């Protein structure tokens, strides 16, 4: 559940991961180095976090940033 709006997320976590993987593939075929790295890091964070929340909930992202970096 998205605590900010009290609504269910628009996509499931597996769908979200697939979107991130697709973005990485797109960027690997002509994206700038910055966009390639951003796509790769986004996928890594999502896989390690195991949920969508760090991408949408600012306080959760700030609190989790130290544990994800470990």
Secondary structure by P-SEA (a helix, b strand, c coil): ccccccccccccaaaaaaaaaaaaaaaaacccaaaaaaaaaaaaaaaaaccccccccaaaaaaacccccc
